[in-house]
Structure formats: structure tokens, C-alpha cells
Amino acid sequence: MSEDYFKKTKEKFEAKIPNYGTDSFRKMRDAIRKGLSRQENEHMLRIRRLKTLLLGDWTDEEKKALLHKIKNTLLENGYYAQTIDNYHDPKRVGHYNLTQILEYCCVNHQLIVFIDGEGQGTLTEQNYLAENYIFHGKMLFFIEESKFNKFKQNPNEYFMSFPAIIRYKKTELIDDVLIYVALRIHRLANIIQTQTKHGRGISNSKYVPWKERLSKPKSLKV
């Protein structure tokens, strides 16, 4: 580029930006800081409105404690999280069954963290999520590395039911969940901001709620 280009660009900036130390410069600086602070606050508010559902083995106390530890770690870092036992109590007479609870929770949470397990409740969760593929886009599927390595040479239908698999080491599960949840939630918050700006997403009159999306695939004939 020619020297004239840089000279003209410099002159434009000098014409628009007041001299450092002047009242005009301080006013511009404060206005920029205020605008950035408002954007940051709006972004963090969107982050805190997005809900994460934790699914995994929760029938014995040790495994239930692990899920609660993961949930508390997310909460401590500013990410709203719940476990299935917030909604499902098999000891209560007349309580909704696990499948009904899963449908409600998967529809009303923006992110699903599913940690592979062996318990009967976890198998129900596996089957439900595998069948309802519309939830796969909001799902993070974690599987212990040694189990993954055991089956990777001969993947069964269960593994092939999920589009993305995240391997973890037992000592690193909590940190891994926090990292992946943070990445996904921040990305989702940015998408919502962009959609809102352009009149898309939930602000669009043609937006289809998750409850309706869930019912449509069942009526399709293949």
C-alpha cells in the first residue's frame, strides 16, 4: 500500500479521536467502557439462563455423589445445572416415570451432559436419547476411555447412536465436563445473540418449540 493511504488513514483517526488527556477523550473512553460492560453483562445474563441437564448413574450413593459434585462445580463456575433426581423420585407413589421425566427435562434444558453408565436408569436414558435424535445436537456424550478403547474396533449400535463421543479419564471427568460445558454454553449464548439481532430463533414467529419438534419424528413413515 502507498504511504498516502496510511497518511490519510492516520489523519482520519486524528480527526475523530480527541487528544489524550482532554475532556472529550475521557468522555469517549468512558462511553466505550460503559458499552463494553453492558455487552459483557448481557452476555453473562444469557449464560446464566441456559440450563444444563446432567445424566448418568445415580442409583448408588457414590455415583450419585459424583454427579452432584459435577453439578456443584458447574454452579460454582456460573453455569446453571441440574441432575435428574431433582425431578424423579421412584419411591414416591404416583410419581411420573423416568421416560416422562426425561422428555420434560430434555425439552426444557438447553444442554444435555450424558455420562455413560451401567445402571438401569442410565440404560433408560441411553435408549431414550438414542431414539430421539433431535436432542443429539444439544448433547455431550462422555464415555470412560478404557471402555471406549475396548469397543472402538467393533462399535455396536449403542455407540453409533450418538454423533459425538468424548472420551475421559476417571481422574479428569469433572474438569472435562466443565471445559466442554463452558465452550458449548458460551457458543450457544453467542448464537442466541446473533439470532435475536436478526429476528431468528425464538424471536421468529415461525420458531418451532422443542415440544413440537419431539412429536413430529414419531409420525414420520420411512
Secondary structure, DSSP 8 states (H G I E B T S, - for coil): --HHHHHHHHHHHHHHS--TTSHHHHHHHHHHHHHHHHHHHHHHHHHHH-EEEEES--SSHHHHHHHHHHHHHHHHTT-EEEEGGGT--TTSTT---HHHHHHHHHHH-SEEEEE---SHHHHHHHHHHHH-GGGGGGEEEEEEHHHHHHHTTS--HHHHTSS-EEEE-GGGHHHHHHHHHHHHHHHHHHHHHHHHHTT-GGGSTT---HHHHHHTGGG---
